[in-house]
């Protein structure tokens, strides 16, 4: 990365995201990297489940109830509270994560005359499958907000290219791809410690010789859970010794949480006994050790960390041809890529891996190698904090 910014001495930083679950589950390694570099890190987000854990980790926490809704009236209160917080602490840098928090946060930072505004783009709200008029509207909004942004950090290089092409980011030197990272030690290759996966299977009453297909992610429509259920029905009709694992749940702030609809579909298809629900758990690595195939049939992503964790765990990945997913997975080498919203193609891909376990293992090994080469969390943390050290804060 090359730019013209002058180094600073580590001012106070305010990180803004929608909810403390995101801060704890997704962003914690990056915030830790900033703290280790000597910054005083404050986090503004909605207080739910992990506020005390973040405080215990040494971060200065601020409860700002950012709503994940598109109604502008719902953001007036959080906007004012963020403005007041930024003015009170005189942060040298404000860093936003997630589309809604980034919109409200950038306006508040502009009103408070923050010297440096950095947006970590985990995926734009607009996507390929969105109606053209709606997509153009959100691009226009991002273009306007881009005028309030000093530096963009992208977890997806496709998003960086889109931002430059659409004029959302004007200066290529201030639009940097850092990718998402994975803790390679926390997610060892499958069967590295074979007892871990077997133990969890026994806890869940899954036979050792069964084929387990799993998904990790919030239980919302855009993650492709309906297609996952339809795929499971097709696969279960073809193979008797198969099980399915769901690691995740809907957040209180999720607009399209479909937990009840999803489970109703499974019950109607007679599949509930084939499914194991883990919810939000700190045992994600153990869950991946218990899986044989990882599936993420999303409609929209930034750069999915769950895919990187599955690759690090040496699992073959079946995912959709959308930004982020098609960057992380090399089709035919580390996994298979299918069209979004196509449960038949999803089932066909999963069936091909069930039928050919040697190919599944080969893809898993290649995925682990790619995770080591491209997505080591330590490298991503270094990229992230280096950008902070080079922006002007006065």
Secondary structure, 3 states (H helix, E strand, C coil): CCCCCCCCCCCEEEEEEEEHHHHHHHHHHHHHHHHHCCCEEEEEEECCCCHHHHHHCCCEEEECCCCCCCCHHHHHHHHHHHHHHHHHHCCCEEEEECHHHHHHHHHHHHHCCCCEEEEEECCCCCCCCCCHHHHHHHHHHHHHHHCCCCEEEECCHHHHHHHHHHCCCCCHHHEEECCCCECCCCCCCCCCCHHHHHHHHHHCCCCCCCEEEEEECCCEHHHCHHHHHHHHHHHHHHCCCEEEEEECCCCCCCCCECHHHHHHHHHHCCCHHHEEECCCCCCHHHHHHHCCEEEECCCCCCCCHHHHHHHHCCCEEEEECCCCHHHHCCECCCEEEECCCCHHHHHHHHHHHHHCHHHHHHHHHHHHHHHHHHCEHHHHHHHHHHHHCCCCCC
